């Protein structure tokens, strides 16, 4: 359920995800250019970092944060606080 929900929230905020870095460092191994790239395949379904960052970005978007503010939070590691066991219930 959490993987499905991660892709659902990613689909709701593509313009935000295009502007975010990905901290699983998939850019080094599979050539991704942004967090959005992780959701263009099944990569994110197998990556806790990608899913946490997407849920974080979605929550912050709902709080009216800009893409730049979300990026700053991701860089600070705020996405690491997302609990994937409960993230599927994020509205």
C-alpha positions as CSV (number, residue, x, y, z in Angstrom):
1,X,0.0,0.0,0.0
2,X,2.8,2.5,0.8
3,X,4.4,2.0,-2.6
4,X,1.0,2.6,-4.4
5,X,0.3,5.7,-2.3
6,X,3.9,7.1,-3.0
7,X,3.2,6.9,-6.7
8,X,-0.2,8.5,-6.2
9,X,1.2,11.5,-4.3
10,X,4.1,11.8,-6.8
11,X,1.5,12.0,-9.6
12,X,-0.2,14.9,-7.8
13,X,3.0,17.1,-7.6
14,X,5.2,16.4,-10.6
15,X,6.3,20.0,-11.0
16,X,7.5,20.0,-7.4
17,X,9.3,16.7,-7.8
18,X,11.1,17.9,-10.9
19,X,12.8,20.5,-8.7
20,X,13.9,18.2,-5.9
21,X,17.2,16.3,-5.5
22,X,17.1,12.6,-4.7
23,X,19.2,11.5,-1.7
24,X,19.4,7.8,-2.7
25,X,22.0,9.0,-5.2
26,X,20.4,7.2,-8.1
27,X,21.7,10.0,-10.3
28,X,25.1,8.3,-9.9
29,X,24.0,4.8,-10.8
30,X,21.0,5.1,-13.1
31,X,21.3,8.7,-14.3
32,X,18.2,10.2,-12.7
33,X,18.1,14.0,-12.9
34,X,15.5,14.7,-10.1
35,X,13.2,13.0,-7.6
36,X,10.6,12.9,-10.4
37,X,12.9,10.6,-12.4
38,X,12.7,8.0,-9.6
39,X,8.9,7.8,-10.2
40,X,9.1,7.3,-13.9
41,X,9.9,3.6,-13.4
42,X,9.6,1.1,-10.6
43,X,12.8,2.5,-8.9
44,X,10.9,4.4,-6.2
45,X,8.8,1.4,-5.2
46,X,12.0,-0.3,-4.0
47,X,13.6,2.8,-2.4
48,X,12.7,4.1,1.0
49,X,14.6,7.4,0.4
50,X,12.6,8.2,-2.7
51,X,9.3,7.4,-1.1
52,X,10.0,9.4,2.0
53,X,11.1,12.4,0.0
54,X,8.0,12.2,-2.1
55,X,5.7,12.0,1.0
56,X,7.6,14.9,2.5
57,X,7.3,17.0,-0.6
58,X,3.6,16.2,-0.8
59,X,3.0,17.2,2.9
60,X,5.0,20.4,2.4
61,X,3.1,21.3,-0.8
62,X,-0.2,20.8,1.1
63,X,1.2,23.3,3.7
64,X,1.7,25.8,0.8
65,X,5.6,25.6,0.9
66,X,7.4,26.5,-2.3
67,X,9.5,24.1,-4.3
68,X,12.6,26.0,-3.0
69,X,11.5,25.7,0.6
70,X,10.8,22.0,0.1
71,X,14.2,21.5,-1.4
72,X,15.8,23.3,1.6
73,X,14.0,20.9,3.9
74,X,15.1,17.9,1.9
75,X,18.7,19.1,2.0
76,X,18.4,19.4,5.8
77,X,17.2,15.8,6.0
78,X,13.6,16.5,7.1
79,X,12.4,13.8,4.8
80,X,14.1,11.2,7.0
81,X,11.4,11.7,9.6
82,X,8.7,10.3,7.4
83,X,7.5,6.9,8.7
84,X,6.7,4.6,5.8
85,X,4.6,2.4,8.1
86,X,2.0,5.1,8.4
87,X,2.7,7.1,5.2
88,X,0.1,5.4,3.1
89,X,-2.5,7.3,5.2
90,X,-1.2,10.7,4.3
91,X,-3.9,12.7,2.7
